[in-house]
Amino acid sequence: MEIRLFGEFEVRRGGHLVGREEWGRRKTRSLLKLLLTRPGRAFSRDEIVEALWTGAPPEAAERSMRVTVSLLRKALEPNLKRGSDSRYVLSKRPGYLFDRGANCRVDAWEFDERKRRAEAAQAAGQLDEAIGEYRKALELLRGEFLAEELYEEWAMEAREEWRERRLSALSELSECLALEGRYTEAVEVCERALEADEYREDLHRRLMLYHYCAGEQALALRTFRRYAGTLKRELSVAPSPELVRLKSWIEARDVPGVDERRRRYPR
């Protein structure tokens, strides 16, 4: 079983795409997506009803939920006999869960595993390995998380959590690249991270340093001016004193921890 949660939602069973007619109803797909936002942890029946049947009469919602669970199990396991336990969608108090230990490949799970490996390698100083794992993790994020559930509140919350995870991976990848002296690549990755959150001062600080270490003083200062302009125009605030101090050091070509090491990014 292969499940894709980023971009266009897909479920492949034995290599074959599960067609829309096999789901029985749209809510069947939505229930699977909901369970996969919290793999291995049970959603209570009330949580499921609140997420997928908001405002419906309690008895009707409960009935719809039971039917949808049955349809989901059938879509994932067409040969599942009546009364048999599913390998994927388990009944567990207080409700239902998707088994995290199931023989199933999910892009979101693979991202988490790749990111975990990258962080371990980074902590051990194995930067090439960390860079490789971060890149493989980020390649999995092909589009928005749960893009088909664009305005559902439960999906919006999960999508925001995934934006933060992606931002974290981009941020740490840029740092690993800079530590290896690969400043052009570090700049490119840091700019991708800023596309996701243009107000993050830590990213602007890193981008300034990456440009400076690459011998691009003018671009480092332009990064500061652009960020300061955005803050003033949109939030009516100024950069922190720490960032202003970094700008002054860059103007003087005397950045502590950098210039005394012949302009190498500080480890």
N, C-alpha and C positions, 0 to 999 in steps of 0.2 A: 504494500500500500504506500502510495506517495501522495502527499498533500501539499499544495502550494497556497500560502496565505498572503503573499505579497503580489501585488498586481492582480491579474485575473485569477480568480479562485478556481483551483482545479483539484480533483481527486482522481488518481489513477489506481485502478485495481488490477494487479497483474499486468501492468503496462497499458491497459485500456482505459480511456477516459470514461468516467461515470457520467452518462448523459443526463440532461435536465429532466427527461421523462422518468428516470429511475429514482429521482428524489421524492416524487409524489406531490410535493408542495414546496414552495419557496422557504417556508419556515424550517424545513428539514435541514437545508444547507445552513441557515442561520444558527440553528441549534448546534451543529457541528462546530461552526466557527466560534460560537460562544464558549463551548467546552474547551476548545483549544487555546483560548486566551489564558486558561489556568490549568494546564495539563497536570494530571496527577492529583488535583484537589477537587473535591466534590462541590458542585453547586447545589444549594438547597432548591427544593421545588419552588419555593416562594421567589427565590432569586431569578430562576428561569422564567417564571410567569411574569414577573415584573419587567424583565428585560424584553421578552418576546411577545407578550400578550397584555401590554399595559392597557388598563381601562376595561378589559373584558370582564364579564361576570365571573366570579371565582370558580363556580362549577364548570362552566364552559371552558375556561382557561385550563383548568386541571385536566379535563377530558382531552382537549386539543394537545396538551403537552404529552400525555401518555401515548396518543396516536402518533405524534411526531417522533417520539423516542423509538417507537416500533418501526416507523418508516426509515429512520436513520440507520438502525441496526440492519434492516433489510437491504438498504442501499449499499452499505459497506460490506455486508456478507449475505449475498443473495441465497446461498445454500443453508443459511442458519435455520435450523429446525425450530418449530414453535416450542417455546418453553426452555430452549437451550440458552446457555450463557453466551453473551457476546465476548469476543476477544478485545473489543475496542471500547464500546460504551457500556460502562459498568453501573449497576445499581449499588449505591453506597450511601448510607445515612450521612447527611439528611436528604440526599437526592441522587444526582448522577455525576459521573466523571468520565473523561477520556483517559484510558490507561497509558501512563507515561512509559511503561515498560513494554508496550505492544510492539510487534514487529512492523514498524511504520516509520517512513522517512518524511519528516515535516521540515520545510525550509526554515521556519522559526526556531525549531529545536537545533537544527544544524548550525544556525548562526550562533546561538548561545554556546554551543560546544566549541566552535571555532574561536569565539571571542575568549572563552575561558582558557583555551590553550595559548592563545596569543598573550594574554595577561600573565600567565605563568612563565612563558618564555621571556617576556619583557622584564619581569621581576628577577629572572635569573641572568639577565644581561645578554640573552641570546637574541639579538636584535633582528638578524636576518630571518630567523624562524618566526619571530613575532610579526614581522612585516608581512611575511607570507600568509600567516593565519588570519591577520586582520583583513588583508585583501580578499582572501577566499570567503571570509565571513560577509564582507560588504557586497561581494558579487551576488550573494543570495537575495539581497534586498532589491528585487526588480519591480519597483513600483510601490505604491502606498500599501500599508498593512490594512487588510480587510477593505479594500477599495470599493467593493460592492455595497458595503454597509455604511455609506458615507455619512448619514445623518442620524444613525442610531446612537443613543447616548452611551451604551455599553461599549460599542465599537470605537467611539471617539476617545473614550478614556484609555482603552487599550492601545489605540493608534498613537496617542501622545506618549505613552510609556515607550513605545517602540521608536519614536523619533529621538527620545533621549538616549536609548541604547545605540542607535545609529550614530548620533552625535558623539557619544563617548568613544566608539570605535574609530571614527574619523580623527578625533582629537588625539587619541593615543597613537594611531598610525602616523600622524604627522610628527609627533614627538620622536618616535623611533627613527623615522627617516632623518630628522634633524640631528639626532645623536650620532648617526652614521655619516653626517656631512653631506647628505643628499638634499640640499636646501631647495632646489627647484621643485623637486617632488613634494617636499614638505609644504611649500607654499601652496601648491596646487590642491593638496588634500585639505589644508587648513581653510582655503577659500571655499571648498565644497562644504565644510562644516559650517562656515559662516552663512552660507545660503540657507541653512536650516535654522540658524539663530543669529541674526546680525547684531544682537545686543550683547553677546557674551564677551566681557572684557578680557577674560583669560585667553580667548582665541585671538583677539586683536593684539594682545601682548606677545603671544607666540609668533604671530604673523610679522610683527615688527622685527622681532629678533631674527626670524628666518631670513627676511630680506637683508637685514644688516649683516648677518654672518655670510651671506652670499655676496657681499660687497655692494649691495644696493641700498645705500643710505637714503637716497631720494625717495625710493619706493617705501622704505620703512617710515619715513616722515609723512609721506602721502597717506599711508595707512592710518596714521594717527589723526591727521586732519580730516580725513573722510569720516572716521568714527566719531570724532568730536562734533563734526557738523551734523551727523545723524542724531546724536544724543540731544544736541541743542534744538534742532528743528522738530523732532518728534516727541521728545520727552522733557524738554526744557531742563536738562541737567548737564553737568560737565563730567569729563573723565575723572577717575580717581586721582588723588595726589601721586600714587605709585606709578600710574601710567604717564602722568605729566613728567615725573622724574626720569622715567625711562626715555621719554622723548628728548629731554635735555641731555642725557648721557649720549644718546645717538648723535645729536647735533654736535657734541664735543668730541665725538669718536672716542669715547672713554667709558665703555660699559663694564662695570664690575663683573668679574667672572667670565667675561668674553674676551676683552681686548688684552688682558694679561696672558691669555692663552692663544694669542695670535688669531683672534677673532674666530674661535671655535665655539660652537654651542656648548654651554656648560653641562657637564654630566652630573 
